[in-house]
Amino acid sequence: MPYDVRIEEAQARQTAVVTARLPMAQVPEWMSGAFREVFAVLGRQGVGPAGPPFARYTMAPEAFEIEAGVPALRAIMAEGRVTPGSLPGGPVAVTTHLGPYDRLGDAVEAATRWAQVRGIDITGPHWEVYHTDPSAEPDPERWRTDVVVPLALEAERVG
């Protein structure tokens, strides 16, 4: 699938997240449980989500450092495994992936390569924004996910 990569200016956001270090095979099951926990804590604390769920990854040879959660309308209090966090503001490369999650690596590679070819430094781990709820849309070919890669750019180059 060809990916159209664009530069956007992300707003810094506070989040509610669960973090873990896991082998890739455990990520899908863990992530659905993490999202359930986050939404339950938001509900108990009367805090609304400020956007769709996301996951941020740092890849290691044997495992992933993963953070799964949602942007929150206001700061949350830590509860159980759910803690407050944040997503950075600033310039980002964004591309949209249509299809199952097992092909998301292609979108990450496209956005990363796009920045590298242009000599733009990447300033941190990428994150994925899940616009489609798989429980509401059973056809994985219709799932829409944005891949977001933070960049080091001067403000005048973002547009």
TIKOLTOR-503674 format. One record per residue: residue number from 1; residue in three letters; z, x, y of N, C-alpha, C in turn. Coordinates in nm, 2 decimals. Layout:
VOMAR   resi   resn      nc3      nc1      nc2     cac3     cac1     cac2      cc3      cc1      cc2
VOMAR    NUM    Ala        Z        X        Y        Z        X        Y        Z        X        Y
...
***
This chain:
VOMAR   resi   resn      nc3      nc1      nc2     cac3     cac1     cac2      cc3      cc1      cc2
VOMAR      1    Met     0.00     0.08    -0.12     0.00     0.00     0.00     0.00     0.09     0.12
VOMAR      2    Pro    -0.09     0.07     0.22    -0.09     0.15     0.34     0.02     0.10     0.43
VOMAR      3    Tyr     0.09     0.19     0.50     0.20     0.15     0.58     0.17     0.18     0.73
VOMAR      4    Asp     0.19     0.08     0.81     0.18     0.10     0.96     0.32     0.14     1.01
VOMAR      5    Val     0.33     0.26     1.07     0.45     0.31     1.12     0.45     0.30     1.27
VOMAR      6    Arg     0.56     0.25     1.33     0.56     0.23     1.47     0.70     0.29     1.52
VOMAR      7    Ile     0.70     0.32     1.65     0.82     0.37     1.71     0.89     0.25     1.78
VOMAR      8    Glu     1.02     0.24     1.76     1.10     0.14     1.83     1.22     0.20     1.89
VOMAR      9    Glu     1.29     0.13     1.98     1.42     0.18     2.03     1.52     0.09     1.97
VOMAR     10    Ala     1.60     0.14     1.88     1.71     0.07     1.81     1.83     0.06     1.90
VOMAR     11    Gln     1.90    -0.05     1.90     2.02    -0.07     1.97     2.14    -0.03     1.87
VOMAR     12    Ala     2.23     0.05     1.92     2.35     0.08     1.84     2.42    -0.05     1.80
VOMAR     13    Arg     2.46    -0.06     1.67     2.52    -0.18     1.63     2.65    -0.15     1.54
VOMAR     14    Gln     2.75    -0.23     1.56     2.87    -0.22     1.48     2.83    -0.30     1.35
VOMAR     15    Thr     2.89    -0.25     1.24     2.86    -0.31     1.11     2.99    -0.33     1.03
VOMAR     16    Ala     2.97    -0.40     0.92     3.07    -0.42     0.82     3.01    -0.37     0.69
VOMAR     17    Val     3.07    -0.27     0.62     3.00    -0.20     0.51     3.10    -0.18     0.39
VOMAR     18    Val     3.03    -0.15     0.28     3.10    -0.10     0.16     3.02     0.03     0.13
VOMAR     19    Thr     3.09     0.14     0.09     3.03     0.26     0.06     3.06     0.31    -0.08
VOMAR     20    Ala     2.97     0.39    -0.14     2.99     0.44    -0.27     2.90     0.56    -0.30
VOMAR     21    Arg     2.93     0.63    -0.40     2.84     0.73    -0.45     2.81     0.69    -0.60
VOMAR     22    Leu     2.68     0.67    -0.62     2.63     0.61    -0.75     2.50     0.67    -0.80
VOMAR     23    Pro     2.49     0.67    -0.93     2.35     0.70    -0.99     2.26     0.59    -0.95
VOMAR     24    Met     2.13     0.61    -0.94     2.03     0.51    -0.90     2.04     0.39    -0.99
VOMAR     25    Ala     2.06     0.41    -1.11     2.06     0.29    -1.21     2.16     0.19    -1.17
VOMAR     26    Gln     2.27     0.23    -1.11     2.38     0.14    -1.08     2.37     0.07    -0.94
VOMAR     27    Val     2.27     0.12    -0.86     2.26     0.07    -0.72     2.23    -0.08    -0.71
VOMAR     28    Pro     2.13    -0.14    -0.78     2.10    -0.28    -0.76     2.22    -0.37    -0.79
VOMAR     29    Glu     2.29    -0.35    -0.90     2.41    -0.44    -0.93     2.52    -0.42    -0.83
VOMAR     30    Trp     2.55    -0.29    -0.80     2.65    -0.26    -0.70     2.62    -0.33    -0.57
VOMAR     31    Met     2.50    -0.32    -0.52     2.46    -0.36    -0.39     2.48    -0.51    -0.38
VOMAR     32    Ser     2.44    -0.59    -0.47     2.46    -0.74    -0.46     2.61    -0.77    -0.45
VOMAR     33    Gly     2.70    -0.70    -0.52     2.84    -0.72    -0.51     2.89    -0.68    -0.38
VOMAR     34    Ala     2.84    -0.57    -0.33     2.88    -0.52    -0.19     2.85    -0.62    -0.09
VOMAR     35    Phe     2.73    -0.68    -0.09     2.69    -0.78     0.01     2.78    -0.90     0.00
VOMAR     36    Arg     2.81    -0.94    -0.12     2.90    -1.06    -0.14     3.04    -1.03    -0.07
VOMAR     37    Glu     3.09    -0.91    -0.10     3.22    -0.87    -0.04     3.22    -0.87     0.12
VOMAR     38    Val     3.11    -0.81     0.17     3.10    -0.80     0.32     3.09    -0.94     0.38
VOMAR     39    Phe     3.01    -1.03     0.32     3.00    -1.17     0.38     3.13    -1.24     0.36
VOMAR     40    Ala     3.20    -1.22     0.26     3.33    -1.29     0.24     3.43    -1.24     0.35
VOMAR     41    Val     3.43    -1.11     0.37     3.52    -1.06     0.48     3.48    -1.11     0.61
VOMAR     42    Leu     3.35    -1.11     0.64     3.31    -1.17     0.77     3.36    -1.31     0.79
VOMAR     43    Gly     3.34    -1.39     0.68     3.39    -1.53     0.69     3.54    -1.54     0.71
VOMAR     44    Arg     3.62    -1.46     0.64     3.76    -1.47     0.65     3.81    -1.43     0.79
VOMAR     45    Gln     3.73    -1.33     0.85     3.77    -1.28     0.98     3.70    -1.36     1.10
VOMAR     46    Gly     3.62    -1.45     1.06     3.55    -1.53     1.17     3.45    -1.45     1.25
VOMAR     47    Val     3.39    -1.36     1.18     3.29    -1.27     1.25     3.15    -1.30     1.20
VOMAR     48    Gly     3.06    -1.33     1.28     2.92    -1.37     1.24     2.84    -1.24     1.22
VOMAR     49    Pro     2.74    -1.25     1.13     2.65    -1.14     1.12     2.56    -1.13     1.24
VOMAR     50    Ala     2.51    -1.01     1.28     2.43    -0.99     1.39     2.29    -0.95     1.35
VOMAR     51    Gly     2.25    -0.98     1.22     2.12    -0.94     1.17     2.13    -0.94     1.02
VOMAR     52    Pro     2.01    -0.91     0.96     2.00    -0.92     0.81     2.08    -0.80     0.75
VOMAR     53    Pro     2.11    -0.81     0.62     2.17    -0.70     0.54     2.09    -0.58     0.55
VOMAR     54    Phe     2.16    -0.46     0.53     2.09    -0.33     0.53     2.16    -0.24     0.43
VOMAR     55    Ala     2.09    -0.14     0.39     2.15    -0.03     0.31     2.10     0.10     0.37
VOMAR     56    Arg     2.20     0.20     0.38     2.16     0.33     0.43     2.19     0.43     0.31
VOMAR     57    Tyr     2.10     0.52     0.29     2.11     0.61     0.17     2.11     0.76     0.22
VOMAR     58    Thr     2.18     0.84     0.15     2.17     0.98     0.15     2.14     1.02     0.00
VOMAR     59    Met     2.03     1.08    -0.03     2.00     1.11    -0.17     2.05     1.24    -0.21
VOMAR     60    Ala     2.10     1.25    -0.32     2.15     1.38    -0.38     2.08     1.38    -0.52
VOMAR     61    Pro     2.08     1.50    -0.59     2.01     1.51    -0.72     2.06     1.41    -0.82
VOMAR     62    Glu     2.19     1.40    -0.83     2.25     1.32    -0.94     2.30     1.18    -0.90
VOMAR     63    Ala     2.30     1.15    -0.77     2.36     1.03    -0.72     2.31     1.00    -0.58
VOMAR     64    Phe     2.34     0.88    -0.53     2.31     0.83    -0.40     2.45     0.81    -0.33
VOMAR     65    Glu     2.46     0.86    -0.20     2.56     0.81    -0.11     2.50     0.69    -0.05
VOMAR     66    Ile     2.57     0.58    -0.07     2.51     0.45    -0.02     2.61     0.37     0.06
VOMAR     67    Glu     2.56     0.31     0.17     2.64     0.22     0.25     2.56     0.09     0.26
VOMAR     68    Ala     2.62    -0.02     0.22     2.55    -0.15     0.22     2.64    -0.25     0.30
VOMAR     69    Gly     2.57    -0.32     0.39     2.65    -0.42     0.47     2.56    -0.49     0.57
VOMAR     70    Val     2.62    -0.54     0.68     2.54    -0.62     0.78     2.59    -0.58     0.91
VOMAR     71    Pro     2.50    -0.58     1.02     2.55    -0.57     1.15     2.64    -0.69     1.18
VOMAR     72    Ala     2.75    -0.66     1.26     2.85    -0.77     1.29     2.85    -0.79     1.44
VOMAR     73    Leu     2.88    -0.92     1.47     2.88    -0.96     1.61     3.00    -0.89     1.69
VOMAR     74    Arg     3.10    -0.86     1.62     3.21    -0.78     1.68     3.27    -0.70     1.57
VOMAR     75    Ala     3.36    -0.61     1.61     3.42    -0.52     1.51     3.51    -0.60     1.41
VOMAR     76    Ile     3.51    -0.55     1.29     3.59    -0.61     1.19     3.71    -0.52     1.16
VOMAR     77    Met     3.81    -0.58     1.10     3.93    -0.50     1.05     3.90    -0.47     0.90
VOMAR     78    Ala     3.93    -0.35     0.86     3.91    -0.30     0.72     3.98    -0.40     0.63
VOMAR     79    Glu     3.92    -0.44     0.52     3.98    -0.53     0.42     3.92    -0.50     0.29
VOMAR     80    Gly     4.01    -0.45     0.20     3.96    -0.41     0.06     3.86    -0.30     0.08
VOMAR     81    Arg     3.75    -0.31     0.01     3.65    -0.20     0.02     3.56    -0.21     0.14
VOMAR     82    Val     3.57    -0.32     0.22     3.49    -0.34     0.34     3.55    -0.27     0.46
VOMAR     83    Thr     3.47    -0.19     0.53     3.52    -0.12     0.64     3.43    -0.13     0.76
VOMAR     84    Pro     3.48    -0.11     0.88     3.38    -0.11     1.00     3.30     0.02     0.99
VOMAR     85    Gly     3.18     0.00     1.04     3.08     0.11     1.05     2.99     0.09     1.17
VOMAR     86    Ser     2.88     0.17     1.17     2.79     0.15     1.28     2.65     0.20     1.24
VOMAR     87    Leu     2.55     0.15     1.30     2.41     0.20     1.29     2.38     0.26     1.43
VOMAR     88    Pro     2.31     0.38     1.43     2.29     0.44     1.56     2.18     0.38     1.64
VOMAR     89    Gly     2.19     0.39     1.77     2.09     0.35     1.86     2.00     0.47     1.89
VOMAR     90    Gly     1.88     0.44     1.95     1.79     0.54     1.98     1.65     0.52     1.92
VOMAR     91    Pro     1.56     0.62     1.93     1.43     0.60     1.88     1.43     0.60     1.73
VOMAR     92    Val     1.35     0.52     1.67     1.33     0.51     1.52     1.19     0.49     1.49
VOMAR     93    Ala     1.15     0.54     1.37     1.02     0.50     1.31     1.05     0.39     1.22
VOMAR     94    Val     0.97     0.28     1.22     0.99     0.16     1.14     0.86     0.13     1.07
VOMAR     95    Thr     0.87     0.10     0.94     0.75     0.05     0.87     0.80    -0.07     0.78
VOMAR     96    Thr     0.71    -0.16     0.76     0.75    -0.28     0.68     0.69    -0.27     0.54
VOMAR     97    His     0.77    -0.29     0.44     0.73    -0.29     0.30     0.73    -0.43     0.25
VOMAR     98    Leu     0.62    -0.47     0.19     0.61    -0.60     0.12     0.60    -0.57    -0.03
VOMAR     99    Gly     0.70    -0.62    -0.10     0.70    -0.61    -0.25     0.83    -0.57    -0.30
VOMAR    100    Pro     0.84    -0.54    -0.43     0.97    -0.52    -0.50     1.03    -0.39    -0.45
VOMAR    101    Tyr     1.17    -0.39    -0.46     1.25    -0.28    -0.42     1.21    -0.14    -0.49
VOMAR    102    Asp     1.16    -0.15    -0.61     1.14    -0.03    -0.68     1.02     0.05    -0.62
VOMAR    103    Arg     0.95    -0.01    -0.53     0.84     0.06    -0.46     0.88     0.10    -0.31
VOMAR    104    Leu     1.00     0.08    -0.28     1.04     0.11    -0.14     1.03     0.26    -0.11
VOMAR    105    Gly     1.04     0.35    -0.21     1.03     0.49    -0.19     0.90     0.53    -0.12
VOMAR    106    Asp     0.79     0.45    -0.15     0.66     0.47    -0.09     0.67     0.45     0.06
VOMAR    107    Ala     0.74     0.35     0.11     0.76     0.32     0.25     0.84     0.43     0.32
VOMAR    108    Val     0.95     0.48     0.25     1.03     0.58     0.31     0.95     0.71     0.32
VOMAR    109    Glu     0.87     0.74     0.22     0.79     0.86     0.22     0.68     0.85     0.34
VOMAR    110    Ala     0.63     0.73     0.35     0.52     0.71     0.46     0.59     0.73     0.60
VOMAR    111    Ala     0.70     0.68     0.62     0.77     0.69     0.75     0.81     0.83     0.78
VOMAR    112    Thr     0.87     0.90     0.68     0.91     1.04     0.69     0.79     1.13     0.71
VOMAR    113    Arg     0.69     1.11     0.64     0.57     1.19     0.65     0.50     1.17     0.79
VOMAR    114    Trp     0.50     1.05     0.84     0.45     1.02     0.97     0.52     1.10     1.08
VOMAR    115    Ala     0.65     1.11     1.07     0.73     1.19     1.17     0.70     1.33     1.15
VOMAR    116    Gln     0.70     1.38     1.03     0.68     1.53     1.01     0.54     1.57     1.06
VOMAR    117    Val     0.44     1.49     1.03     0.30     1.53     1.08     0.30     1.54     1.23
VOMAR    118    Arg     0.38     1.46     1.30     0.38     1.46     1.44     0.48     1.56     1.50
VOMAR    119    Gly     0.55     1.64     1.41     0.65     1.73     1.46     0.77     1.67     1.52
VOMAR    120    Ile     0.80     1.55     1.47     0.92     1.48     1.52     1.04     1.50     1.43
VOMAR    121    Asp     1.15     1.54     1.48     1.27     1.56     1.39     1.33     1.43     1.35
VOMAR    122    Ile     1.38     1.42     1.23     1.45     1.31     1.18     1.60     1.34     1.20
VOMAR    123    Thr     1.68     1.25     1.26     1.81     1.28     1.30     1.92     1.23     1.20
VOMAR    124    Gly     1.89     1.17     1.09     1.99     1.11     1.00     1.92     1.04     0.89
VOMAR    125    Pro     2.01     0.98     0.80     1.95     0.91     0.69     1.88     0.78     0.73
VOMAR    126    His     1.78     0.75     0.65     1.71     0.62     0.68     1.79     0.50     0.63
VOMAR    127    Trp     1.76     0.38     0.68     1.82     0.26     0.63     1.71     0.16     0.60
VOMAR    128    Glu     1.74     0.07     0.52     1.65    -0.04     0.48     1.71    -0.17     0.53
VOMAR    129    Val     1.63    -0.26     0.59     1.67    -0.39     0.64     1.60    -0.49     0.55
VOMAR    130    Tyr     1.68    -0.58     0.48     1.63    -0.67     0.39     1.61    -0.81     0.45
VOMAR    131    His     1.49    -0.84     0.48     1.46    -0.97     0.54     1.45    -1.09     0.44
VOMAR    132    Thr     1.43    -1.06     0.32     1.42    -1.16     0.21     1.53    -1.16     0.12
VOMAR    133    Asp     1.59    -1.28     0.09     1.70    -1.29     0.00     1.63    -1.32    -0.14
VOMAR    134    Pro     1.65    -1.22    -0.23     1.58    -1.24    -0.37     1.63    -1.37    -0.44
VOMAR    135    Ser     1.75    -1.42    -0.41     1.79    -1.54    -0.47     1.72    -1.66    -0.42
VOMAR    136    Ala     1.67    -1.65    -0.30     1.59    -1.76    -0.24     1.44    -1.75    -0.26
VOMAR    137    Glu     1.39    -1.62    -0.28     1.25    -1.60    -0.31     1.24    -1.52    -0.44
VOMAR    138    Pro     1.21    -1.59    -0.55     1.20    -1.52    -0.68     1.08    -1.43    -0.70
VOMAR    139    Asp     0.98    -1.44    -0.61     0.86    -1.36    -0.63     0.88    -1.22    -0.56
VOMAR    140    Pro     0.90    -1.11    -0.63     0.92    -0.98    -0.56     0.81    -0.94    -0.47
VOMAR    141    Glu     0.69    -0.98    -0.50     0.57    -0.95    -0.42     0.58    -1.00    -0.28
VOMAR    142    Arg     0.67    -1.10    -0.26     0.68    -1.16    -0.12     0.81    -1.11    -0.05
VOMAR    143    Trp     0.88    -1.02    -0.11     1.00    -0.96    -0.04     0.95    -0.87     0.08
VOMAR    144    Arg     1.02    -0.88     0.19     0.99    -0.80     0.31     1.11    -0.72     0.35
VOMAR    145    Thr     1.09    -0.59     0.36     1.20    -0.49     0.39     1.14    -0.40     0.49
VOMAR    146    Asp     1.22    -0.38     0.60     1.19    -0.27     0.70     1.26    -0.14     0.66
VOMAR    147    Val     1.19    -0.03     0.67     1.24     0.10     0.65     1.25     0.16     0.79
VOMAR    148    Val     1.37     0.21     0.82     1.40     0.26     0.96     1.45     0.40     0.95
VOMAR    149    Val     1.38     0.49     1.02     1.41     0.64     1.02     1.45     0.68     1.16
VOMAR    150    Pro     1.57     0.73     1.18     1.61     0.77     1.31     1.54     0.90     1.35
VOMAR    151    Leu     1.50     0.91     1.48     1.41     1.02     1.53     1.48     1.09     1.65
VOMAR    152    Ala     1.44     1.21     1.67     1.48     1.28     1.80     1.35     1.28     1.89
VOMAR    153    Leu     1.36     1.19     1.99     1.25     1.17     2.08     1.30     1.16     2.22
VOMAR    154    Glu     1.23     1.20     2.32     1.26     1.18     2.46     1.24     1.03     2.48
VOMAR    155    Ala     1.32     0.97     2.57     1.31     0.82     2.60     1.17     0.79     2.65
VOMAR    156    Glu     1.10     0.87     2.72     0.97     0.83     2.77     0.86     0.82     2.67
VOMAR    157    Arg     0.88     0.88     2.55     0.79     0.87     2.44     0.80     0.75     2.36
VOMAR    158    Val     0.91     0.68     2.37     0.94     0.56     2.29     0.87     0.44     2.37
VOMAR    159    Gly     0.80     0.36     2.29     0.74     0.25     2.36     0.69     0.15     2.27
***
